Amino acid sequence: MLEVSGLTTVFDLASGPAAAVDDVSFEVRAGETLGLVGESGSGKSVTALSIMRLVQPPGRIAGGRVRFKGRELLTLSERDIRAIRGAEIALIFQEPMTALNPVFTIGDQIAEALLVHGKATRREAASKVVELLEAVRIPDAAARARDYPHQLSGGMRQRVLIAMAIACKPSLVIADEPTTALDVTIQAEMLDLLREMKAAFNLSLLLITHDLGVIAETADRVAVMYAGRIVEHGPVRAIFRDPQHPYTRGLLRSMPGAADRGRLRAIDGTVPVLGAFPPGCAFHPRCPDRFEPCSTTPPSELRVGDAHAARCYLNDPSQVASRASRGSDHASPTTGRQSRTDGAR
């Protein structure tokens, strides 16, 4: 359905171009959910905006390919890409209060999506708006269609964005942190709703989140992103049972219930800011397993299982052997593997 290859998006800073998305590749297959996970500042939202060609200056797409149903999106004319946005690929934004226009009713905003893409006449749009609001479980849909965004709760506004996303029956929906601003019970309802919509409309879903619990419940495959790069990807079951990158292991250990009873084990440090990414593996300043090549040369992607790959020197036998021969103050590769097993349990 969607194939992203070598996508690079940079922001032109005073110090020069800085890559917020750096040589990112992944695919979303028909009917599946791919989870894109990572801390805030990892480049997830910029990836989504790049796919939709909505990156604003000083950002720009510097390279790569984005193919949707065999069509190269990055070379389409503005008119052609507008015909795809909303109709074939829909984006659910993270914060509905800023995504919705405060001076138009929600009915008018949903109807606009139908009218712009020729999916309904003005007379048909009103009834279709009510049908869409009912589909996303908004009570008294006809009355709510006349409301303005500020008159709805956060959960209701998020449902409106989902209704707008499915209005034109797209093939692919990109959901950017759709549950972040909601309380726990509403989050669960939103996830159930996304699953229902995916099944009812035969959607493919790119689910962007920092919540691995959401990924575990919803996704078929997962790509873990850090400092603009995909550091590990594979089937959800494989990632959760046997994570092969220290960053993925750190994310899993920081989940409530994922570690031993007691204090959560947070990852030391923070995601580096744009334009100040460290050399080598960008995670190495925070990594408990780092050794000599980590700080100088970025690791290549290494296959670690069936459809499972990670960018980490711990999975390179030649580097591990060299490390063992030199000795190290850090945990040995064997210790590292044991910690992966403990984390999976």
N, C-alpha and C positions, 0 to 999 in steps of 0.2 A: 504494500500500500504506500508506505513512505520509506524512502532510502536517503539517509543523510551521510555524505562522504566527505571527510576532510574539511568540515565547515569551520571557518575561522572568521570571527567578528572582532574588530578592534575599535578602540576609542582613541581618537587623536588628542592626546594630552600635550601640555607644554613641553614635556620631556620626550615626546615622540609617541608613536602608536603603541598602545598596550592591548594585548589580546585578552578579552573577557571570555571568549570561546576559542579554544585552541585545538585545531585539527580533530574535531569531534566527528565520530562516525557511529551510526546505529541505524536500525531499521524497525519499523512498526508493521507487523503483518496484518493481513485482513482478519478482523474479528477478535484480535488480541488486545490485551492491555499491557503496555510497557511502562514501568515506573522509572522516573528519572529522579534520583534522590541525592541529597547533599545538604550541607549547612547553607545558611543564608550567605550570599556572596560567592557561591561556587560557580555561577554562570547559568543556572537552570532557566531563569526567566528570559535572559538574553538569547538563549538557544531557541525558546519558543517564539520570541519576536523575530528572530532571524528566519525561521521557517516561514513565517507569515509575511516576511519582508516589511516589518513595521519598526525596524530599528531607526531611531531618530539621531540626527547629528548631535554631538561629534562622533557618534557610533556609525560604523559602516561594515558591510560584509566584505571581507578582504579576499576570500577564497573558498573553494569547496563546491560541492554540488548538493542540491536538494531535489530529489525526483519524487513526484507524486503521481501514481498510476502511470508511470513511464514518461511523464512530462517534466522537463527541467524548469523548476519554478524561478530560479535566480536569473534566467535570461528572458522571461516573459515580459511583455510590455505591461505598463501600469494598468491599462484597461483590462488585459487578460488576467492579471493577478487579482484585480478587484472582483472579477467574476468568480474566482475560486474562493476568496475569503468569504466566510459566512455561508456560502452555498455548498462547497465541497469540503472545506476545512474550517471548523469553527473553533474559536478560542474563548474559554471561560476564564475571565480575569480573576485575580486574587482578591481584590477588594471591591465588592459590588457598589458601594456608595460612591466611589470615584469612577467606576466604569459606567454607571447609569447617569443619564442627563437629568439634573434635578428639576428642570423646568418643563419637562414633558411627562405625560402619564406613562405608566409602564405598558399600557395597551398600545399607545402610539409608537413606543420604541420597539416592541415586538413586531407590530404591523409593518414598520419601516423595513425590517429585514426581509419580510415576505414581498413587499412591493418593489424594493430595489432589485431583487433577483427574479422578479416576474413569477413568483410562486402563487400569487393570488391577486385578484382585482381588489380595488378599495372596498367594494361591498362585501366580498368574501373574507377579507382580512379580519374584520371584527369578529366573525364567528370562529375563525381559525385561532385567533388570539385566545378566546375563551377555552377552546379545546386544548391548546398548549398549556395554559395555566392549570387546567384540570389534570392534565397528564403529569405535571410536576407536583400534584397534590396541594394546590393552593385552594383553600375553602372559599366558597362564594366567589368563584372566579370572575363572573360578570361584573360584580361590584369592585373587586380588587383591580380590574383592568383600568378603572377610572382613577385609581389612586396614584399619587406621586411617590417617588422612591422614599422620601423621608417619612411617609406614613406607614411604611412596612418595617418589620423587624429584620435583623441581619439575616436570619435563616430564610425569610420570605424573599428578600432581595437576591440571595444566592439562588433560590429556586427560579426567580425571574431570569437570571443570567443563563441558567440551564435551559429554560424554555426558549430563550433567544437562540441559544446554540443549536438546538435541535429543530428549530422552526423550518429550515430548508432541507431537512433530512440529509445532513452531510455524511460523508463516509468516514471522516476522521474528526475527532474532537480532542483538542489540547486543553487540559484542565490544569491551570496554574495555581497551585495551593488552594484548591476550592473549599477546604475546611478550616483554614488557619484561623480566621477571625470568629469562629463559632464555638459555642460551648460543647462539651463532650457528647451530650445526648443528641444535639442537632447535627454534630459531625457524623454520628452513626446513621442518622436519617439521610444525610446527603450522600453518604457512600452507598447506602441501599438504593437510593434514587438513581445514582449514576450507573449502578449495576443493572437496574431495571431498564433504564433508557438504552444502555448498551445492547441488551438482549432484544428489546422491542424494536429497535431501529437498526440492528445489525451493525453497530458502530465499531470502529477501531478507536482505542483511547490511549493517548499519551498523558500519563498522570504525573505531574510534577509536584513534589512534596519534600519536606525534610523529615517526615514522620514515617519511620520504618514499620510501625504498626499498621498504618494505612496501606503500605505496600504489601505487607503480608496478607492482608484481607482481600486485596483487590487485584493485584498485578499477576500476570503470567511470567514475565521476565522483568529484570531490573538492571538499570545502568546507574552506577555510583559515580557522582561527579565531584571533583575537587579542583579548585583554582583553574576552572575553565577546561579541564580535561576529564574524559571518562577513564577512571582508574580501575574499574572492575565492572564486568557485565556477565550476565548469565541467567539461567532459570531461577526463579525466586527460591525454590526449594534448595537448590545447590548453594546459593548465596547465604541463606540463613543457616544451613547445616554445616557448611565448610567454607567460610569466607577466606579469601586468599590474599587480601590486601590489608595492611595494618589499619588503614583508615576505615574500611568496612567493619573490621573487628571492633574498632573503637566505637563506631556508631551503634553496633549491636550491643556492646557491653554497657552503653549509656542508657539503654532502654530500661524502664522499670520492669522488674521481673526477669530480665535477661541475665543478670549477674547474680552472684551469691547474695544472700540476705544481708542487709546493711546499707552503707552508703553507695550511691551510684558512682561508677568509675567514669568520670568525665575525661574527654580528650584534652590534654594540656594545650594552652595557647589558643590562638584564633586563626581564622582563615585570613591569609595575607590580603592586603588591599590591592586594588587594580593598579598596575604599574610598578608594584614592588614585590612581585613574585620572586621567590628565591631561585637560584640556579639549580640544575639537576632536577630531582624529584621535588615538586613543590611542597610535598607533605613532610619532607625530611626533618625540618626543625621541630616538628611535633611528634615525630615517630620514635617509639621506644626501641625499634629494631634496626635503626639506621646503621649503616657502615660505609666504608670509604667511597664507593662509586655514587652513592645516593646524592651527595652534595655537589657533584660535578656534572653528571650526564643523566638526562631523563631516561628512565628505563623504557624499553620497547614493550609492546603488548605481548604477553606470553600465554599460550594455551595451557590451561590447568585442568581441564576436564571437558566433557561433552558440552559444546556450545557455551563454555565457561572460560573467561580469559581475565587476566589482571596485569597491570603495569607495576611490577615489583621485582627487585633483584632477588628477593628471597625465593622466587620461583625459577631462578636461573641456576641450574646445577653448577655451571662453571664459576659463577660468582660466589655461590655458597661454599664450594670447595676452596676457592682462593681465600675466602674469609676464615674458614676453619684452619687453613694452614698458617695464616698470620696470627690467629687468635684475636679475641675481641673482649672489650669490657662489657659489651651488651649481651643480651640473652642469645644463646646459640640457636641455630635453625631448628634443632630438635625441640628446644624449649618453646620457640615460637609456634611450632606445630601443635605442641601440647596445649598452649593457650587457645588456639583456634578450636580444638576439640572441647575444651572447658566452656568456651563461649557458646558453642553450638548447643551443648547440653543445657 
